[in-house]
Amino acid sequence: MNEQKDRVPEEELEPGVSASPDGSPAETESTGQEPTDPVVMLETALQAAEAAREQQLRLAAELENVRRRAARDVERAHKYGVERFAAELLSVKDSMEMGLQSATEADSGAAPAVVQGFEATLKLLDQCLAKFGITLVDPDGEAFDPEFHEAMAAQPSADQEPGTVLLVVQKGYRIHERLLRPARVIVSRAAEGEERP
């Protein structure tokens, strides 16, 4: 009789718990445990493997993109690393060119050795700039290109087509394909009284 008192009726047990032979509650398989059906287990494993493979492919692609970006940044640093220094050096070149122009004028009285010194120094400077991919933009007589030229003024001209560079006030420079300094120019426009096309 005591045994019957200790037994818990099965309908009063929690789900997933059954009575043991002695009547006390005993744990059985719960619904949250791994499935025991081999087909279900195989499908679950295949899905997990496919998800891991997709994640690995995404990570590999992302890593390759990072490598390419880093290589591109290093290439740009090598190519344009001297850009700021070169921009500062251009004002020195401009001053030397003005000094040479002043020294070569007929009434300047400068010694030929000074003129030769200016010319030799400018030649060395030009070679140094060319070594680093810095090239001259001198558009005298060419059509005005706002991408490489900066218009300082427009003058009427009967000899030139409108939009042609009449005079280069300051030469421009490029470093490889990038503009370092635009050429400052005076551009022609239609003369007064001329009909515009």
VOGUMAR-882858 format. One record per residue (C-alpha): residue in three letters; x, y, z. Coordinates in steps of 0.25 Angstrom, whole numbers, plus 5000, padded with zeros to 4 digits. Example, Ala and Ser with C-alpha at 12.3 -4.5 7.8 and 13.67 -1.06 7.14 Angstrom:
residues 2
ALA504949825031
SER505549965029
//
This chain:
residues 197
MET500050005000
ASN501250095003
GLU501750074989
GLN500450124983
LYS500450244991
ASP501850274986
ARG501550254972
VAL501150384964
PRO500050364954
GLU500550374940
GLU499550474936
GLU500150574947
LEU501550564942
GLU502250674933
PRO502450644919
GLY503650564916
VAL503650504929
SER503050364931
ALA502950274944
SER504050174946
PRO503750034950
ASP503750074965
GLY502750184962
SER503750304964
PRO503850404952
ALA504950364942
GLU505550454931
THR505250414916
GLU505750474903
SER505350614902
THR504850684890
GLY506150774890
GLN507150664888
GLU507850624875
PRO506950544866
THR507350394865
ASP506850374851
PRO508050354842
VAL507450424830
VAL507050544838
MET508450544844
LEU509050544831
GLU508250654825
THR508550744837
ALA510050714835
LEU510050744820
GLN509250874823
ALA510350914833
ALA511450874824
GLU510850954813
ALA510651074822
ALA512151064826
ARG512651054812
GLU511851184808
GLN512451254820
GLN513851214816
LEU513651254802
ARG513151394806
LEU514351404816
ALA515251364805
ALA514651464795
GLU514751574806
LEU516151544809
GLU516551554794
ASN515851684793
VAL516651734805
ARG517951684798
ARG517551754785
ARG517251884792
ALA518551884800
ALA519351854787
ARG518651974780
ASP518952064792
VAL520452024792
GLU520552054777
ARG519852184779
ALA520752224790
HIS522052184782
LYS521452264770
TYR520952384776
GLY521752394789
VAL522552504785
GLU521352594780
ARG521452694792
PHE522952704791
ALA522852724776
ALA521752834777
GLU522752914786
LEU523852884777
LEU523152954765
SER523253084771
VAL524753074772
LYS524753034757
ASP523853154754
SER524853254761
MET526053194754
GLU525353204740
MET525053354743
GLY526453374748
LEU527053304735
GLN526053394727
SER526553524734
ALA528053474732
THR527853454717
GLU527253594714
ALA528253674706
ASP528353794716
SER528453704728
GLY529953704728
ALA530053564734
ALA531253484732
PRO531153364722
ALA531553274734
VAL530353314742
VAL529453284730
GLN530153144728
GLY530053114743
PHE528553144742
GLU528353064730
ALA529152944735
THR528352944749
LEU527052954742
LYS527452834733
LEU527752754745
LEU526452794752
ASP525652754739
GLN526352614739
CYS526052594754
LEU524552634752
ALA524452544739
LYS525052424747
PHE523852434757
GLY522852444745
ILE522652594746
THR522352654732
LEU522152794727
VAL520752844723
ASP521052954713
PRO519852984705
ASP520253104697
GLY519453114684
GLU518552994688
ALA517052984691
PHE516653024705
ASP516452894714
PRO515852924727
GLU516352794732
PHE517752834731
HIS517752984729
GLU517253104738
ALA516753224731
MET517353354737
ALA516653444726
ALA516053444713
GLN516553544702
PRO515953574688
SER516753524677
ALA516453534662
ASP517653434659
GLN517253314668
GLU515953234669
PRO515153264682
GLY515553174693
THR517053164689
VAL518153184699
LEU518853314695
LEU519853324706
VAL520353234717
VAL520553314730
GLN521053194738
LYS521353054733
GLY520552934738
TYR521052804742
ARG520552664743
ILE521052544752
HIS520852424744
GLU519352434739
ARG518952524751
LEU518952674750
LEU519952734760
ARG519752884756
PRO518852944745
ALA519453034734
ARG519053174737
VAL518653234723
ILE518053344716
VAL516953304706
SER516553364693
ARG515053404691
ALA514353464679
ALA514753604675
GLU513753714678
GLY512753724666
GLU513053584661
GLU511953494659
ARG511953374668
PRO511653234661
//
